[in-house]
Amino acid sequence: MLGVHLLSKDYDREEFRRYLEKSPFPKEEREGWFWLDKNTHGVKIAYTGSPDILPLYGTNFKNRAIYVSVNKVQPVKLHLFPDARYIWRGDFVELHNDLEKDGNYRQGPDYFTWQENLKKENIDYLFIYAYHQVKHPVFPVEYKWATEHPDIFQESFSNNRIHIYKIIR
């Protein structure tokens, strides 16, 4: 039993360092996860750009991670969008643009509505991924909004694929 306990302690201590070294995910994402795990505890994180949320919870699920809607439908439940349509093509930027069209869960993005949703959810950090499967990093609209409002979004970590902001209340 002692062996299992020691292995568990080692796993907890080394989990995110091992992500950095061995995970098949893009290095920049792993760096963001590592930073978040080392610098947060008991926070609520909003994410956007990618559905890779499990690492955002951190060691022993010490944080909460949720998607925060850019429109009035919060929380987002995909069954609330029966008319959702998108087309899989080689250009994933177009796919993400489709998700902002009428009927889809990111329809009608609005900064002020998103800001209210962040407040209602008591979000502490915003984790923004660049879209996957695009030639050059392209970020969702939340990145533009965060950079336009540095009085609310304090950049805590960034690289060419990840931006993490602490939300100032």
For each residue, the residues with C-beta under 8 A, 3 or more apart:
1: 4 5
2: 5 6
3: 6 7
4: 1 7 8
5: 1 2 8 9
6: 2 3 9 10
7: 3 4 10 11
8: 4 5 11 12
9: 5 6 12 13
10: 6 7 13 14
11: 7 8 14 15
12: 8 9 15 59 60
13: 9 10
14: 10 11 17 18
15: 11 12 18 19 37 59
16: 19 20 33 34 37 38 55 58 59
17: 14 20 21 34
18: 14 15 21 22 23
19: 15 16 22 23 25 30 33 34 55
20: 16 17 23 27 30 31 34
21: 17 18
22: 18 19
23: 18 19 20 30
24:
25: 19 29 30 52
26: 29 30 161
27: 20 30 31
28: 31 32 130 159 160 161 162
29: 25 26 32 33 50 52 129 161 162
30: 19 20 23 25 26 27 33 34
31: 20 27 28 34 35 157 159 162
32: 28 29 35 36 127 157 159 161 162 164
33: 16 19 29 30 36 37 55 56
34: 16 17 19 20 30 31 37 38
35: 31 32 38 39 156 157 164
36: 32 33 39 40 45 55 56 58 63 125 127 157 164
37: 15 16 33 34 40 55 58 59
38: 16 34 35
39: 35 36 156 157
40: 36 37 43 45 58 62 63 124 125
41: 58 62 63
42: 62 63
43: 40 63 64 124 125
44: 63 64 65 66 121 122 123 124 125
45: 36 40 56 63 64 65 66 123 124 125 126 127
46: 65 66 67 68 118 121 123 125 126 127
47: 50 53 56 65 66 67 126 127 128 129
48: 67 68 126 127 128 129 140 142
49: 128 129 130 131 139 140 142 143
50: 29 47 129 131 132
51:
52: 25 29 55 129
53: 47 56 57 65 67
54: 57
55: 16 19 33 36 37 52 58
56: 33 36 45 47 53 63 65 127
57: 53 54 61 62 63 64 65
58: 16 36 37 40 41 55 61 62 63
59: 12 15 16 37 62
60: 12
61: 57 58
62: 40 41 42 57 58 59
63: 36 40 41 42 43 44 45 56 57 58
64: 43 44 45 57
65: 44 45 46 47 53 56 57 127
66: 44 45 46 47 75 121 123
67: 46 47 48 53 75 76
68: 46 48 74 114 117 118 121 123
69: 72 73 74 75 76 105 106 113 114 117
70: 106 108 109 110 113 114 117 141 142
71: 74 106 107 108 109 110 113 114
72: 69 113
73: 69 76 77 80 81 105
74: 68 69 71 117 120 121
75: 66 67 69
76: 67 69 73 80 105
77: 73 80
78: 81 84 105
79: 82
80: 73 76 77 105
81: 73 78 84 103 104 105 107
82: 79
83: 102 103
84: 78 81 103 104 105
85: 98 101 103 104
86: 95 98 99 104
87: 94 95 98
88: 95
89: 94 95
90:
91: 94 95 134
92: 95 96 131 132 133 134
93: 96 97 131 134 138
94: 87 89 91 97 98
95: 86 87 88 89 91 92 98 99
96: 92 93 99 100 131 138 140
97: 93 94 100 101
98: 85 86 87 94 95 101 104
99: 86 95 96 104 105 106
100: 96 97 104 106 107 108 109 141
101: 85 97 98 104 107
102: 83 107 108
103: 81 83 84 85 107
104: 81 84 85 86 98 99 100 101 107
105: 69 73 76 78 80 81 84 99
106: 69 70 71 99 100 109
107: 71 81 100 101 102 103 104
108: 70 71 100 102
109: 70 71 100 106 114 141
110: 70 71 113 114
111: 114 115 145
112: 115 116
113: 69 70 71 72 110 116 117
114: 68 69 70 71 109 110 111 117 118 142 145
115: 111 112 118 119 152
116: 112 113 119 120
117: 68 69 70 74 113 114 120 121
118: 46 68 114 115 121 123 126 167
119: 115 116 122 123 169
120: 74 116 117
121: 44 46 66 68 74 117 118
122: 44 119
123: 44 45 46 66 68 118 119 126 167
124: 40 43 44 45 166 167
125: 36 40 43 44 45 46 156 164 165 166 167
126: 45 46 47 48 118 123 142 146 153 163 164 165 167
127: 32 36 45 46 47 48 56 65 162 163 164
128: 47 48 49 139 140 142 143 146 162 163 164 165
129: 29 47 48 49 50 52 132 139 161 162
130: 28 49 134 137 138 139 160 161 162
131: 49 50 92 93 96 134 137 138 139 140
132: 50 92 129
133: 92
134: 91 92 93 130 131 137 138
135:
136:
137: 130 131 134 160 161
138: 93 96 130 131 134
139: 49 128 129 130 131 142 143 144 163
140: 48 49 96 128 131 143
141: 70 100 109 144 145
142: 48 49 70 114 126 128 139 145 146
143: 49 128 139 140 146 147 163
144: 139 141 147 148
145: 111 114 141 142 148 149 153
146: 126 128 142 143 149 152 153 155 163 165
147: 143 144 150 153
148: 144 145
149: 145 146 152 153
150: 147 153 154 155
151: 168
152: 115 146 149 167 168
153: 126 145 146 147 149 150 165 166 167 168
154: 150 165 166 167 168
155: 146 150 158 163 164 165
156: 35 39 125 164 165 166
157: 31 32 35 36 39 162 163 164
158: 155 162 163 164
159: 28 31 32 162
160: 28 130 137
161: 26 28 29 32 129 130 137
162: 28 29 31 32 127 128 129 130 157 158 159
163: 126 127 128 139 143 146 155 157 158
164: 32 35 36 125 126 127 128 155 156 157 158
165: 125 126 128 146 153 154 155 156
166: 124 125 153 154 156
167: 118 123 124 125 126 152 153 154
168: 151 152 153 154
169: 119
